Amino acid sequence: MLMKRRIAWTLLALVIAAGCASEPTAPSLSPEERDALRFVQDWCAAYQKHDADALDRILADDFVLTGTTGKLSGKADALESARRRDVVYSALESRDVQVRLHGDTAVVTGRTRIEGVRGGSTRFATEFRFTDIIVRHGDSWKAIAAHLTRLAP
């Protein structure tokens, strides 16, 4: 049970970090950078809506998340977390978001502060620095990796 809670907490942080930011740090983005940012925003929305079907399309089959404790989790963990619907967000704030393209790969970085309730009664508030890696396949993107670092309060 504790392991599942840690996975859920890590995936929660990933969701918020991944793309809830609406404004990257750079004042203007190329069309390709805007497309990558829209993808991570869709990724975030899928988690917020507990949309496991959308997450199934968004995450690569070999997706890997390195959480704040160094534990690895994958696509199956993300889908399970979305289906459980045990997190409600009360505040989301992302900043310092950067999108960098390297051919068909985009690296999205930034900071995110989140607040909410998980499990119906446990309040949380924390801040993370994140790195997400997405790859373009034809006309669409897939999330292949993410890494989170919890920041000191």
C-alpha positions in Angstrom: 0.0 0.0 0.0 2.8 2.4 0.9 4.5 1.7 -2.5 1.3 2.4 -4.4 0.9 5.7 -2.5 4.5 6.7 -3.4 3.9 5.9 -7.0 0.7 7.9 -7.0 2.4 10.9 -5.3 5.2 10.7 -7.8 2.8 10.5 -10.8 0.8 13.4 -9.3 3.9 15.5 -9.3 4.7 14.5 -12.8 1.3 15.4 -14.1 1.5 18.9 -12.6 5.1 19.4 -13.6 4.7 18.0 -17.1 2.7 20.7 -18.6 0.3 22.7 -16.5 2.4 25.7 -17.3 0.7 28.0 -19.7 3.7 30.3 -20.4 7.2 29.3 -21.1 10.1 31.6 -20.0 11.0 32.5 -23.6 8.9 35.4 -24.9 8.3 33.8 -28.3 8.2 30.2 -29.4 8.6 28.6 -32.8 5.5 26.7 -34.1 7.3 23.4 -33.2 8.0 24.6 -29.7 4.4 25.7 -29.3 3.3 22.3 -30.5 5.5 20.6 -27.9 4.2 22.8 -25.2 0.6 22.1 -26.2 1.4 18.3 -26.0 2.6 18.6 -22.4 -0.4 20.7 -21.5 -2.7 18.0 -23.0 -0.7 15.5 -20.9 -1.4 17.5 -17.8 -5.1 17.8 -18.6 -5.3 14.0 -19.1 -4.1 13.5 -15.6 -6.3 16.2 -14.1 -9.3 14.6 -15.8 -8.2 11.1 -14.8 -8.4 10.2 -18.5 -6.5 6.9 -18.7 -7.4 6.5 -22.4 -5.7 9.8 -23.3 -2.7 8.9 -21.1 -2.5 5.6 -23.0 -2.1 7.6 -26.2 0.3 10.2 -24.7 2.7 7.9 -22.9 5.1 5.7 -24.9 4.9 2.0 -24.0 8.4 2.2 -22.6 7.8 5.6 -20.7 9.9 5.9 -17.6 9.6 8.3 -14.7 12.4 8.8 -12.2 10.7 10.1 -9.1 12.0 12.2 -6.3 13.2 9.2 -4.3 15.0 7.7 -7.4 12.3 5.1 -7.9 11.4 4.3 -11.4 7.8 3.8 -12.6 6.2 3.3 -16.0 3.2 3.7 -18.1 1.2 1.0 -16.3 1.7 2.9 -13.0 0.5 6.1 -14.6 -2.7 4.5 -16.0 -3.4 2.9 -12.6 -3.0 6.2 -10.8 -5.4 8.0 -13.3 -8.0 5.3 -12.8 -7.9 5.5 -9.0 -9.0 9.2 -9.0 -7.7 9.8 -5.5 -6.2 13.3 -6.0 -7.9 16.7 -6.1 -5.8 19.8 -7.0 -6.5 23.2 -5.4 -3.5 25.1 -6.7 -1.1 24.8 -9.6 1.6 27.2 -10.5 4.4 26.6 -13.0 7.2 28.9 -13.9 10.5 29.1 -15.6 9.2 26.7 -18.3 11.6 26.2 -21.2 11.0 24.1 -24.4 14.2 23.1 -26.3 14.0 21.2 -29.5 16.6 18.7 -30.7 15.3 17.3 -34.0 12.2 15.2 -33.2 12.9 15.4 -29.5 11.8 18.1 -27.1 13.1 18.7 -23.6 10.7 20.6 -21.3 12.0 22.0 -18.0 10.6 24.2 -15.3 9.4 24.5 -11.7 5.9 23.7 -10.4 4.2 24.3 -7.1 1.2 22.2 -6.3 -1.4 21.9 -3.6 -4.3 19.6 -3.1 -5.8 16.7 -1.3 -5.1 13.0 -1.9 -7.0 10.0 -0.6 -9.9 12.3 0.3 -8.3 13.8 3.4 -4.5 14.2 3.2 -3.5 17.7 2.2 -0.2 18.4 0.4 1.8 21.3 -0.9 5.2 21.0 -2.5 7.4 22.4 -5.2 9.3 20.5 -7.9 11.9 21.1 -10.6 11.1 18.9 -13.6 12.5 17.6 -16.9 10.2 15.9 -19.4 11.4 14.4 -22.7 9.0 13.9 -25.6 9.6 12.6 -29.1 7.7 13.4 -32.3 6.3 10.3 -34.2 4.9 11.6 -37.5 2.3 14.2 -36.6 2.1 13.4 -32.9 4.2 13.4 -29.8 4.9 10.6 -27.2 6.2 11.2 -23.7 9.2 8.9 -23.2 10.8 10.1 -19.9 10.4 12.4 -17.0 12.5 13.3 -13.9 11.5 15.1 -10.8 13.4 16.8 -8.0 11.5 18.0 -4.9 12.7 21.4 -3.8 13.2 22.3 -0.2 10.3 24.3 1.4 
